[in-house]
């Protein structure tokens, strides 16, 4: 795999070294965190340390963080049983629970009439478009923005939000719901009353400890300005492609975007084909969301923004990370442009 270049960081991220170390250390913690003996208290302390780390990175209070199996479960915990409105650009984990009727502009901006009964993502996983969340919003999918752009939950204005460890260098299978104090959240999993009565079941100590380490490391990266460097690489990539592929459309480019995300479409060239051609060239990119059981389908987000079915099916997403180098970006651009030239030649 040494000759591979990973450019799909919005789908999932490589495990950080400090996260791997935290996981290994947590494996040696024997106790059940609900037990009152020394071993149990040691396990509980590990969870509370991670809760404090996640809360600090998120700009929230520790008691507001409820650990879950991921952002999908966190969204369900916040949205199930409520009448909530959303836009078509939301992740399926949110759209599945909502009335999909909020309008979206061609630049990806969402209009909200009733924030208290709405869900609006902080940033879109496919286009990278960042939203300005209205005051009093019920729920926000914070997953893609957490660790990449500066924000604090305490001043975002939303009541609840979902985050995931594997989007910022942590393991898959652990996430959290963050919710403002005093907010009623009905447990979907009932049993022993863990996680302050909001999510029963013995906690995933290894995953939670790793999430804490990942959140802390991601906060340090953000403070160090690493994502500013990544944004420069993203711009280099887009400029290299735009200079020679005049038909290619960069989605959401006129909007505030995540620093690492580029979504672009070339009319008549299927995104699925591009992904396969890039894969054969040693580059991992994606077409649409990665949460469709391996299926490749036209982007619901792009369709909501006004692109037709054919156009939406011609989009790919390239998402960079802190490990991405300029040489990686330029090699990708050259390979993509070579394939794009062959596509144009076939079209005549």
Secondary structure in CASP SS format (residue, H / E / C, confidence):
PFRMAT SS
TARGET T0000
AUTHOR 0000-0000-0000
METHOD secondary structure of the structure
MODEL  1
X C 1.00
X C 1.00
X C 1.00
X C 1.00
X E 1.00
X E 1.00
X C 1.00
X E 1.00
X C 1.00
X C 1.00
X C 1.00
X C 1.00
X C 1.00
X C 1.00
X C 1.00
X C 1.00
X H 1.00
X H 1.00
X H 1.00
X H 1.00
X H 1.00
X H 1.00
X H 1.00
X H 1.00
X H 1.00
X H 1.00
X H 1.00
X C 1.00
X C 1.00
X C 1.00
X C 1.00
X C 1.00
X C 1.00
X C 1.00
X C 1.00
X C 1.00
X C 1.00
X H 1.00
X H 1.00
X H 1.00
X H 1.00
X H 1.00
X H 1.00
X H 1.00
X H 1.00
X H 1.00
X H 1.00
X H 1.00
X H 1.00
X H 1.00
X H 1.00
X H 1.00
X H 1.00
X H 1.00
X H 1.00
X H 1.00
X H 1.00
X H 1.00
X C 1.00
X C 1.00
X C 1.00
X H 1.00
X H 1.00
X H 1.00
X E 1.00
X E 1.00
X E 1.00
X E 1.00
X C 1.00
X C 1.00
X H 1.00
X H 1.00
X H 1.00
X H 1.00
X H 1.00
X H 1.00
X H 1.00
X H 1.00
X H 1.00
X C 1.00
X C 1.00
X C 1.00
X C 1.00
X C 1.00
X E 1.00
X E 1.00
X E 1.00
X C 1.00
X C 1.00
X C 1.00
X C 1.00
X H 1.00
X H 1.00
X H 1.00
X H 1.00
X C 1.00
X C 1.00
X C 1.00
X E 1.00
X E 1.00
X E 1.00
X E 1.00
X C 1.00
X E 1.00
X C 1.00
X C 1.00
X C 1.00
X C 1.00
X C 1.00
X E 1.00
X C 1.00
X C 1.00
X C 1.00
X C 1.00
X H 1.00
X H 1.00
X H 1.00
X E 1.00
X E 1.00
X C 1.00
X C 1.00
X C 1.00
X E 1.00
X C 1.00
X C 1.00
X C 1.00
X C 1.00
X C 1.00
X E 1.00
X E 1.00
X C 1.00
X C 1.00
X C 1.00
X C 1.00
X C 1.00
X C 1.00
X E 1.00
X E 1.00
X E 1.00
X E 1.00
X E 1.00
X C 1.00
X C 1.00
X C 1.00
X C 1.00
X C 1.00
X C 1.00
X C 1.00
X C 1.00
X C 1.00
X C 1.00
X C 1.00
X H 1.00
X H 1.00
X H 1.00
X H 1.00
X C 1.00
X E 1.00
X E 1.00
X E 1.00
X E 1.00
X E 1.00
X E 1.00
X E 1.00
X H 1.00
X H 1.00
X H 1.00
X C 1.00
X C 1.00
X C 1.00
X C 1.00
X C 1.00
X C 1.00
X C 1.00
X E 1.00
X E 1.00
X E 1.00
X E 1.00
X E 1.00
X C 1.00
X C 1.00
X C 1.00
X C 1.00
X C 1.00
X C 1.00
X C 1.00
X C 1.00
X C 1.00
X C 1.00
X C 1.00
X C 1.00
X C 1.00
X C 1.00
X C 1.00
X C 1.00
X C 1.00
X C 1.00
X C 1.00
X C 1.00
X C 1.00
X C 1.00
X C 1.00
X C 1.00
X C 1.00
X H 1.00
X H 1.00
X H 1.00
X H 1.00
X H 1.00
X H 1.00
X H 1.00
X H 1.00
X H 1.00
X H 1.00
X H 1.00
X H 1.00
X H 1.00
X H 1.00
X H 1.00
X H 1.00
X H 1.00
X H 1.00
X H 1.00
X C 1.00
X C 1.00
X H 1.00
X H 1.00
X H 1.00
X H 1.00
X H 1.00
X H 1.00
X H 1.00
X H 1.00
X H 1.00
X H 1.00
X H 1.00
X H 1.00
X H 1.00
X H 1.00
X H 1.00
X H 1.00
X H 1.00
X H 1.00
X H 1.00
X C 1.00
X C 1.00
X C 1.00
X C 1.00
X E 1.00
X E 1.00
X C 1.00
X C 1.00
X C 1.00
X C 1.00
X C 1.00
X C 1.00
X E 1.00
X C 1.00
X C 1.00
X C 1.00
X E 1.00
X E 1.00
X E 1.00
X E 1.00
X E 1.00
X C 1.00
X C 1.00
X C 1.00
X C 1.00
X C 1.00
X H 1.00
X H 1.00
X H 1.00
X H 1.00
X H 1.00
X H 1.00
X H 1.00
X H 1.00
X H 1.00
X H 1.00
X C 1.00
X C 1.00
X E 1.00
X E 1.00
X C 1.00
X E 1.00
X C 1.00
X C 1.00
X C 1.00
X C 1.00
X C 1.00
X C 1.00
X C 1.00
X C 1.00
X C 1.00
X C 1.00
X C 1.00
X C 1.00
X C 1.00
X H 1.00
X H 1.00
X H 1.00
X H 1.00
X H 1.00
X C 1.00
X C 1.00
X C 1.00
X C 1.00
X H 1.00
X H 1.00
X H 1.00
X H 1.00
X C 1.00
X C 1.00
X E 1.00
X E 1.00
X E 1.00
X E 1.00
X E 1.00
X C 1.00
X C 1.00
X C 1.00
X C 1.00
X C 1.00
X C 1.00
X H 1.00
X H 1.00
X H 1.00
X H 1.00
X H 1.00
X H 1.00
X H 1.00
X H 1.00
X H 1.00
X H 1.00
X H 1.00
X H 1.00
X H 1.00
X H 1.00
X H 1.00
X H 1.00
X H 1.00
X H 1.00
X H 1.00
X H 1.00
X H 1.00
X H 1.00
X C 1.00
END
